[in-house]
Each structure stands twice: as structure tokens, then as C-alpha cells.
């Protein structure tokens, strides 16, 4: 879908350290921000959009600092660092989460000045438990909303920094 809007895509797959579960929240945030910043810098100033899921939202501070539009699928809205970063970002931002996700906070999402797609009964995987057909419909809704959001940004050519 991003390619159809003229964007280039750099997929980033992380090798989470084996002792990551022992990291403090601050250490986790620093590690994720380092990964996200490295990916952005690898684009040599051409990064015009960040898309991340769950743990990736700990890098939302990078998007805020660099004024980058972002899509955060199932962001960790129960973590104050993520919420603070989302409050201070002024770039277009789409948040997608489900009401059955323990890391999603409907109240916080509603108070942020961003585009929000909240899916009733969806879990952290954006699925509806044992409802396969319903989960496919959720995926359709998420992709359609993402398509509209990305389309509103224009082509994938990053503005000069």
C-alpha cells in the first residue's frame, strides 16, 4: 500500500537483546529510540514517514523530535514516555488500537490531537479472539484507514529537512 502511494519502504527487523526483559523502562526506550534513529538516519534525510507497532512506539520520541509523520499500530499508551512523545508531536499521526488491548488506553487516545482508529473488542494483535471473519474485517478497516492517512500525506517524497 505504501508503494502504491509512491513511497519507498525500509523494513527494520530488530534483534532484541536476550536480557531485554531485565532492562528498565528507560533502557528499553533508549534501545528502541536508537534503533528507530538508526533507521531514519540510514535514509539520508529521505525518511518521510515512520510506521511501527507496539514496541516500536517507544521510538515515538524520534518522530516528535524530527517532526516526522507516523503511524503507530497498537502503541503502548500505558507508558508515559509514549504518551508524552505523542503529545508533543505536531506531524500528522495515526494511532490504531483495540479496546481489548491492555496497552491501549481509549481515554488517552481520545485526548491526543491525532487521527485515531479504535477497534471495539480488538486485542493487541488487532484480532477479535476466535472470530476469524471479524478479524479479517478489522484488517480491512485498518488498511483502508492507513491508505487514507498515507494518501493525505501526498507522494512518498520527503520534504527537505
C-alpha positions in Angstrom: 0.0 0.0 0.0 2.8 2.4 0.8 4.5 1.6 -2.5 1.2 2.3 -4.4 1.4 5.9 -2.9 4.9 6.4 -4.3 6.8 5.7 -1.0 9.9 3.6 -0.7 9.9 1.2 2.2 12.8 0.2 4.5 11.7 -2.7 6.7 13.5 -2.9 10.0 13.7 -6.2 11.9 15.2 -6.0 15.3 17.2 -8.5 17.2 16.0 -7.8 20.7 18.8 -8.4 23.2 18.4 -11.6 25.2 18.3 -9.7 28.5 15.8 -7.1 27.3 13.2 -8.2 29.8 15.7 -7.1 32.5 16.1 -3.6 31.0 14.5 -0.7 32.9 11.8 1.2 31.1 14.3 4.0 30.4 16.8 1.4 28.9 14.1 -0.1 26.7 13.1 3.3 25.4 16.7 4.2 24.8 17.3 1.0 22.9 14.2 1.4 20.7 14.9 5.0 20.0 18.4 4.1 19.0 17.1 1.5 16.5 14.5 4.0 15.1 17.0 6.8 14.9 19.4 4.5 13.1 16.8 3.5 10.5 15.8 7.2 9.9 19.5 8.2 9.5 20.1 5.3 7.1 17.6 7.1 4.8 19.9 10.1 4.5 17.2 12.7 5.1 14.7 11.0 2.9 12.6 9.5 5.7 9.1 11.0 5.4 7.0 8.5 7.5 7.5 6.1 10.3 5.3 3.1 10.7 5.7 1.0 13.8 3.8 -1.5 16.0 3.7 -2.0 19.8 7.3 -1.9 21.0 8.2 0.4 18.1 6.0 3.1 19.6 8.7 3.5 22.3 10.5 5.3 19.4 7.7 7.9 19.1 10.1 10.5 20.6 12.2 10.2 17.5 9.2 11.1 15.3 8.4 14.0 17.6 11.9 15.4 17.6 12.3 15.2 13.9 8.7 16.2 13.1 8.0 13.0 11.1 4.6 11.8 10.3 3.9 8.4 11.9 1.5 5.5 12.1 1.6 3.6 15.4 -0.3 0.3 15.4 -1.2 -0.8 18.9 1.0 1.9 20.6 1.9 1.4 24.2 -0.4 4.1 25.6 0.1 2.9 29.1 3.7 4.1 29.1 4.1 7.7 30.0 7.1 8.2 27.7 5.0 7.2 24.7 2.1 9.5 25.7 4.4 12.5 26.3 6.0 11.9 22.9 2.7 11.8 21.2 1.5 14.9 23.0 4.5 16.9 21.7 4.5 15.8 18.1 2.9 18.1 15.6 3.3 16.0 12.5 0.3 14.0 11.2 0.0 10.9 13.3 -2.4 7.9 13.1 -3.0 5.7 16.2 -4.6 2.3 15.8 -5.6 0.2 18.7 -8.3 -2.1 20.2 -10.4 -1.8 23.3 -9.3 -5.4 24.4 -5.6 -4.4 24.3 -4.2 -3.9 27.8 -1.6 -1.5 26.4 -4.3 0.7 24.7 -5.9 3.5 26.7 -9.1 4.8 25.0 -9.2 7.9 27.2 -5.6 8.8 26.4 -6.1 8.1 22.6 -9.1 10.4 22.6 -7.3 13.3 24.3 -4.4 13.3 21.8 -4.7 15.6 18.9 -4.2 12.8 16.3 -6.1 10.6 13.9 -7.3 7.6 15.9 -8.9 4.3 14.8 -10.2 2.4 17.8 -11.4 -1.1 17.1 -14.0 -2.4 19.6 -13.0 -5.7 21.1 -9.7 -6.0 19.2 -6.7 -7.3 21.1 -3.0 -6.3 20.9 -2.8 -8.2 17.6 -5.8 -6.3 16.3 -7.8 -9.5 16.2 -11.2 -10.4 17.6 -10.4 -13.6 19.6 -11.9 -16.6 17.8 -13.8 -14.5 15.3 -11.7 -15.1 12.1 -14.1 -13.3 9.7 -14.4 -10.4 12.1 -10.6 -10.2 12.4 -10.3 -10.1 8.6 -12.8 -7.2 8.6 -10.7 -5.4 11.2 -7.6 -5.8 9.0 -9.6 -4.4 6.1 -10.6 -1.4 8.2 -7.1 -0.8 9.4 -5.6 -1.0 5.8 -8.3 1.3 4.5 -7.7 3.9 7.2 -3.9 3.6 6.7 -4.4 4.0 2.9 -6.4 7.2 3.5 -3.9 8.6 6.0 -0.9 7.9 3.8 -2.8 9.3 0.8 -3.4 12.6 2.7 0.4 13.0 3.1 0.9 13.1 -0.6 3.6 11.2 -2.5 6.5 9.4 -0.8 8.9 12.2 -1.5 10.2 13.5 1.8 10.2 17.3 2.4 13.6 18.9 2.8 14.7 18.9 6.5 
